[in-house]
Amino acid sequence: MTRKTKAQVFGRIQLYDGDAPKGPPITIVGREWWALQQLIEAGDRGCTPIDNPAPRWAHYVWLLRGNGIDVETIHESHGGQFPGTHARYTLKSRLSIVGDVEGVAA
C-alpha cells in the first residue's frame, strides 16, 4: 500500500513585543494558517463564522493562541429565527509574515 501525500499550505510569522522580535519565527500550517490570514485581512472588524465560514473557528483560534498569538473573542448577540450569540475574533498580536509557502507534506 502506498502512502498518500497531501498538499499543505503554511506560512512563517514573526511575533513582536514592541519593536523587538519575540522569540524565533513560528510556522503555522493548514486551516490554522488560513484562519490567521483571514484575521489579518479583516483587521479591526474581525472575523465571524458567519462572514468567514469554516467548520471549527474556535479550534483554529485555540491553536493560534497556543502559538502565542493574541486573538480576542467578542461575544455578539444576533436575532432572527434562531436568536443567540456568536463570536467575533480579532487579531491583537503584532506580527509580520516572513514566509508564505505552499509545499507538500506527508
N, C-alpha and C positions, 0 to 999 in steps of 0.2 A: 504494500500500500504506500502510495506516495503522499507526502505531507504537502498540503496546500499552503501557499503563502498569500498574504493579502496586503494590499497597499495600505500604508499608514500615512496620514498627514500629521506632521509635527512641526513644532517651532521651538526656538530657544529665546528665552527672555532674560533680561537683567532687571532685578528689582533694585530700587534706590531708597536710601534713608537720607532724605535731604538731597544733597548733590553727590553724595558718596555711594558707590555700588554697595549693595547689601548682599554679601556672600557671592559665590560663583554663579554663573548663568544656570538657568533651570531649563530642562527640556520638558515640554508639555505635548501630550500625544492624543490623537483621536478626537473624540467628542469633547474632551476637556479643552483641547486647543480650539475647536470650533466655538465653544461657549465663550472662551476668553476673547476670541476675535469679535464675537457678537457684542460683548461688553465694551470692548474698545471702540467699535463703530458707533454704539449707542450713546456713548459719552454720558453726560449728566442725566439724560432722560431715562437711562437704564433699560433693562430688558424684562419682559414678562413672558411666561409660557404661551400667552395668547398672541402677542406680537411676534415672537420668535419661537415658533413651535418646535419642540423637542420633547422626547418622552420622559427625560429624567433631569430636568433643570436643577432640582435640589441636590442631586448626587453630583452633578458637574461642579456646582458651587462648592460642595463639601470637598471635592478633590482639589479644587483651586486653593481653598483655604488651607488644606493640608500641605500645600507647597509654599505657604507663607504669603499668599496673595489675599489682600483685604477686599472682601466683597460684602457690601451692606445689603441687608434684606429689609425691604419696606413692605409692610402688610397693607394692602388697599382693599376697600370694600367695593363690591360690584352688585348691581341689581340684576334685573332680567328674570327669566323663568326659573333659574336656579341661583338665587342670591347667596352671597357668601363673601369670602375674601380670596385674594390671590397675592402672590409675591411679586415684587419688582426688585430686581437685582441691579446694583450699581457698583462699578469698579472704583475702589478708593485708593488702591496702591499706585505708586508712581513706578512706571516700568518702561523699558524700551525693548523692542524686538531686535534681537541680534542675529536671528536666522529663521527663515521660513522655508522649509524644505519638504518636498514630497519624496518619500522613499519607499522601499519595500522592506517589510519586516516579516519575520517568520511567524 
